[in-house]
């Protein structure tokens, strides 16, 4: 899905707080973006009025809260260091919503199983998707103009992978939306010991997954393995690619990826692609 409205304006920063460790969450007042954006899309922020850093920084839309847009980010370099020092009341130059988002059922009588696979910061766009999936389920309770007291459970698994338990993000938020959450850590400090893709294989071997759709976001090796798993099991998958971006609008071609339709840009044609359309590099 893609929203065709693309806006640039100065947005007021409502809060910018440390979530845990090196992870931060901020919220900006952006009613037009909040009203039109879709899960999987992103925004770009200009962090200073000068030339250092010169380029905007892209951030996945993490959640929509009223007229505000929430962003989850990790302190990893000069750009995010500058961003972490911004205070409520300051204004940030923002462009968005950008890119192509996830395709998901808006409402369905026979609701398919959704499996969301997040590696590290891959939770950022997937929480927004989980919220929209939960909203789609809630809408079913209002069919034919009648309000049903029964709440329909969200038929979704969320698999979160990280190096250790201190880097697990958004577990409580996913559970709040009715998702069944499973954790994988490299060191075994929480949940399954191993890669989140190994946990995915284990889950698929224990459930009837024939009607499921898999959504993934995280490091490229993880997405590549998800694509292979889905190909072997003949499953549909949508993957949000993480690539370095310069322009954010498809002009510079710096984030091009090879697909069965030729080279596509992650910022404009993606970041979400059908897994079976991506040509992964050879081992």
N, C-alpha and C positions, 0 to 999 in steps of 0.2 A: 504494500500500500504506500502511496505517496501523497503528501499534501503539497499542492502547487503554490500555496502562498509562501513567499519568501520575503522577510522583513528585516530592515536594519534600523536600529534606534538605540538610544541610551536607556538602559534599564537600571532601575534602582535596586541596589543590593539590600535584601531584607535581613539576611543573616549569613554568617560564614563561620562555621564551628567545626572543631576537631571531632570526628566520629570515634576514632580509636587509632592509636599509633600514628602512622603517617597518612591516615585517610581523613578527608574532610568532606563536609556536606554544606552546600550553599543554596540559597534560594533568592531568585531575582523576580521582581515584579514585571511580568511580561504577558498581559492579558491576551493579546492577539496571538502569540505563539501558543499559549496555554489552550486556547480555544480551537486551534487548527492542527496541532502536531499529533503524530502517531508514534506508537512504540517502535523503536529502532532508528528513529531520526535523531539528528544532533544539531547543536548550535556551535557557532564559533565566537570566541570572545577576543577583543583587543584588550591587552592587559595594561598598556601604558599609552600615553600620548606621544611618546618619543619613538625612537627606532630600535630600542633594545628592550625586549625582543621585537624584531621587525614583523614577524608573522603572527597571525591570529592562532589561537589554540582551539582545537575541536574538542567538544565534550558531549557525550551521550546525554539525552534527556532521561533523567532518572525517575522522576515522578512529576505529576501535575497536582498542585494543591491550590484550589481556588483559582486565583489569577496569577499564581506564581509558578515558576519553573524551577525544579530542584535538580542540582547537579552533584554527583558523587565523584570525587577525584582523589588521586594519590599524589603526595608530594614526591616528585621524582626529578625535578630539574629547575632551571631558573624561572621558567614560565609559571609553574605551579607554586614555586616559592613566592613569587610576586603576588599571585592570586590569593595565597593563604594569608597575606597581610592586609587584604582589603577589608574594610570595616562597613558595618551597616550604615546606610545613608549615602554611600558613594555610588557612582554610576559607572556601568560597564557598557561599552559599545558591543552590541550583540547582533548577529545575523542568524536568522533561522525561521522556521525549521528547515533543515537541509537533509538531502539524501532520500533514499528509498527505504521504507520501514518494513516490518513484518506483515505478512498476510495471515490473518487469524479470523476465526468465525465470529461474526458480530452477534449472531444468535442462531441456535440450532436445536431442533427437537432431539436429534441423536447426537449428543455432544461427544466429540472424539477425545481420546486421551492425549494430553499434551505433556511432553517431557522437555523441560527447560534445563539446559546444561550450561553452567557458568564456570569459567576458570578465572580466579582472581577478580580483577575489576570488571569481568564480564557480567557480573551481577547488575551493573549500572542500568543498561537498557532493559534487561529481563524483568526487573521489578515492575517497571511501567507496563510491560506486556502482561505480567501476571495479574496486575490490577485490572487491566482491560478485559482479560479472560474472565476474571471473577465478576466483573460488571455484566458481561454477556450472559453469564449464568443467572445473575440476579434478574435480568430482563425477562428470562423465561418464566419467572414467577409472576409476571405481570401480563401474561398472554390473555387475549380476548377481553382486555379492559378490567380484569379482576385481579385483586391483590391477594395472593396466597400467603398464609402465615408460614408455611414450610419454606426453609431456605435450602436451595439445591447446592450440594457440595461441588466444589471445583474439582473436576477430574484431571488433576495435574500433579506430576512429580517435578520437583526442583532438585537438581544435583549440583552441589557447590563444591568446587575443588580449590585447594590452596596449599601452600607449603606447610603451614602449621595452623593450629587452632586460633592463634592470634590474628590471622589474616582472613578469617571467615567473616563475611559481611552479609548483612540483611537477612539472616536466618529467621529472626522473629517476624520481620515484615512479611516474608513469604508465607509463613504459617498463618499470619493474620488474614491473608487472602484465601485461606483454605487449602493451600498447597501442602502436599506431603513432601517434606524436605529430608534429603539424605546428604551426608557430608563425606568428603574424601580428603584426606591430608597426606602429603608425601611422607611425613614422619610418623604417621599413625597417632598423633596427639589428640585427634578427635575423629570419630566415625571410622570409615573404611580406610585402611592403610594402603595407599597406592594412588594411581592417577584417577581422575574423575571419569575418564573414558573407560577404564576397567570397571568402575562402578556402574557405568551405563550398560556395558555388556552383561554384567551380572543381573541388573534389573530386567533387561530385555529377555533374559533366559527364564525369568520367573513370572512374567505377566503375559497376558494376551495383548500383544502390541500391534496387531495387524491394522488397527484403525488409528494408530498414533501418528502424531506429527512431532518432530523433534526441532527445537529451536536452540541455537547455540551461540555463545559469544565468549571469546577468550583468546588466548595465544594461538597463533597460526598452527603449530604442531597439533594442538588439541583439536582444532576445527578439521584439520586434515584427517585425523583418526576418526572423528565422528562421521565424516563423509564416507570413509571406507566401511565403517560399521553399518551405516545405513544402506550402502550399495549392496553389501552382502545379504542384508535382510529385506531388501526391496522396500525401504521406508523413505518417506518424504522428509526432507530436512531443510531448514532455512538457517543460514549461518551469517552472523554479523561479523565482518572482517575488521580487524584492527590494523590500520596502516598509518604511516606518517603522512600528513597532509600539509600542503602549502597553501593553496588557494581556497579549497573547500567547495568549489563550484564546478569542477571539471575542466578548468581552463589550462592548468599547467601540466596535466598528465603525470604528475609525480607519484600518484597512488594507483597506477594502472595494474590490473591483474588479468591474467590470461583466462579466457572462458571459451566455451564451445562456439560462441558467437563472435569471437575476436577479443581484443583487449578492451576492457571496461574500466572506468574509474570508480574507485571505492566511494569517493565523496559524492558523486552525482548519480551513478548507476546503482551503487550500493548505498550504505554499507552492507545491506542484507541481500544475499544471493541464494538461489536454490543450490543446494550442495552438489547436485548432479550436473550443474552447468560449469563449475569451476574446474580448470585444468591445474592440478597440483604439480609442483616440480617433482622430478624423479628423485628416488632415494639417493 
